[in-house]
């Protein structure tokens, strides 16, 4: 994900959200500007995990934003793709993900990718939440990502980030706006996944059930925006528990 905040003009139906974010941004900047610097530092240092075994038994393509890169993890091996690689050392993992990517950028990543993958894992959505991508613009972009992903791989998994409003990076009223947008994103992705017959992994949880709230210092990285190594381990647990790797075997 990319540190906020957008500066472009927005349609009138989004004015209330922008006002809330602008108000909160003033407080946020005054209280914790170091979080923005830390987020930028983490993004600069992060390297996407890849694996190239000599005789791979499965081929996995990971596309998306900084959560696919693994920004916030101590080392690439402790990112979500890295966790997959640890448990499946004979799987080839290609990862053209990029910090700051939105779904529109993910489509471009997929267009450049080759075909014949067993799994295409899409980790995206946080930047569209934070940077206020209009929902009527976002829907066709997600649908395009699904169309391209299905052309590239046998199995497709959509795994949007959890509730952005629960991240320590944000405080009210910004966090409230981010939560509403996160819920809208997940509703959209879930519906598209069901219609297009691809798998959706749900990381969105109510505040009183969200481990990233209950174990905030452990699961969030130093910037309060990205998962930590332990946070990515939690995401990997959800990926496996919700059948995101089902049908791949060893």
N, C-alpha and C positions, 0 to 999 in steps of 0.2 A: 504494500500500500504506500501511498505517497502522502507526505505531510500536508494537511489542509492549509490554506482555504482557497476556493475558487474566486477569481476576480471578475469573471465575465458577467455580462448582463443576463438576467433570467426572466422567463415568462411570468406574467402576473400571478398565475395559479401557484407559483412557488415562492412568492414574496414572503409569506409568513415563515416558511422554513428558513429562508435566507436571513430574515431579520433575527430569528432565534439564534442562528449560527453566528451572525455578526456580533450580536450582543455577548454571546458566550466567548467568542474569540478574543474580545477585549480583556475579559477576565482571565482567560487561559493564557494569553500572552504575558499578562502581568504576573501571573502566578508561577508559570512553568515554561518559559521559553526554551529552557534547556532540553525539554522533551523533543522539540522540533530538531534541534541540533543533533541530539542522540539518534533520532530516527534517520536523519540524513547520513550519519556516520555508519549506522548499521547497514543501511542500504548500499553504501559505497563499498563496504568490506565483504558483503555477502557474495558467495559464488554458488551457482546452481549445482546440485548434485547430479552426476551422471555415472553410469556404469557400463563398461564394455567388456563383458566376459568373452573368452575366445569362442566358445560354443554355446551361445545363449539358448535357453529352452523357451523363453518368452520374451516378447518385445513390448516395452511400455513407453508411451509418450506422455510426458507431463508438460502441460501448457498453463499459462496463467500469469499471475502478478507476483509480488514479493513473497507471498506465502508459498508459492511454488518454487521460488528461488531458495526459500528458507531463511529469509532475513529475520534476524532475532535469535536464531540457533547459534550455539557456540562454534560449531563446525558443520560443514555440509552434511556429514554422516548423521547428524542429529536433526536434520530437517525431515519433513514428511517423506519426500522421495528417498532420503537417506535411510529412513527406517524401513522402507520397502526393500531397499537394497541390502540392508543388514539381514533381514529375514529370508531374502530370496537372492543369494549371491550369483545364481546362474541366470538371472533376468537382466536383459539389456535395458537400460533406462536412458532415454534421450530427453533433454530438458532445455528447450529454448525460451523458457519463461523470463520475464523482465520486470524489474521494479517499476511501479507506477502504471502497469498495464491495466487497461479496462477491457471489457468484453470485445470492443471493436479491435483492440490491439491483439487480443487472443485469436480472433479470426485470422488476422495477418500471420500470426505464428503458425497456425494450422495450414494456411495456404502454402507456406514455405516447406512444410514437413513432408516427408515421404509417406508411403502407404504400407499396409501389411502389418500393423501393430495388433497385438492381442488386446491391449488396453490403452485407451486414451483417458487420462485423468485431467479434469479441468478444475483448477483452483483459482477462482476469480470472483469479483463482485465488490470487494471492499472499496476499490477506487471509484467505482460507479456510485456507491453509497456516499462516500465522503465528498466527491467532486460533483455531486448533484446531477448525474445523468438523468434526463427526463425519462420517466417510465415508458412513455409511448415510443421513445427512441430506443430504450434498452431492450424491449421485448424482441424486435426483429434482429437485434444484434446477438442476443442469446440464441435465438432460433438459427441464425446463420452459423454460430459456433457449433451447435448440435449437428447441423447438416454436414459441415466440414469434418467434424470429429467422427461421424459415422462413416464417412468415406475413407478415413484414415485407419480406423481400428474396428475390431470385432465387438469389443465391449467399450461403452462410454460411461464415465462416471462424472457427474456434476457435483462439486463440493464447494459451495460458497462458504465464505468465512462466517464465524458466529456473529453474535450481536455486537456490532461496532460500538453501539452506545454504551456497552458495558466496559469498554476499554478505559483504563485509568487516564489515558491521554485526554479524554473528553470529560467536561463537567457540565451540569445543567446551566442553561437550557440546551446547549449543543448536544449533550448526550441523549436528551429526549428526542430530538429531531433525528439523530443517527439511529436510534432504536426503531423509530417508525419506518425509516427508510430500509433498515435491515429486514424488518418483517415483510415489507412490500417486496423486496428482492427475493426472499425465500419463497413467498407465496407464488411469485411469478416462475421461479426456477422449478419448483415442485410441479406446477401445472404443466409446464413445457416438457419436463422429463416424463411425466405420465403420458402425455399425448404422443411424444416421439419415441416412447419405449426405451428410454435410457435410464440409468440408475441415478438417484438423487440421494446424497448423504446429508443429513440434517445436523448441523452444528448449532443451530439457533435454539436457545433454551430460555425459559423464564429466569429472571434475575435470581430468585431463590433456589433455582436448580442448576445454575450455571457454575461449573467448576472454576471458570476464569474470574468469577466474582469471589467465590468461597476461598480459593487458593490463589488470589491475585498476585501476590509477590513471587510465587513459585512459577506460575504458568505464563505470566506476561514478561516480555523482555524489558530491558532497561528503559526503552522509550515509552512504555505503557501503551503501545499500539500494536506491536507484533507479538506473536507467541514466542516464548522462550524455547529452549531445547525440550524442557518438560512439557511445555504447551503443545509442541508438535507431537510429542509422544502421546498426549491425550487425543489429539486429532487422529493420529494413526490408529489408536485403539477404537475410535468411533468408526473409522473407515472399515476396519476389519469386522467389527461387531455388526455393522449395518450391511454387510455383504458386498462391500466395494471391490473386493478381490475375488469374489465368488466365481467359480468356473474356470479359474486360471490354474489351480493346482500348483504343483512344483514345476 
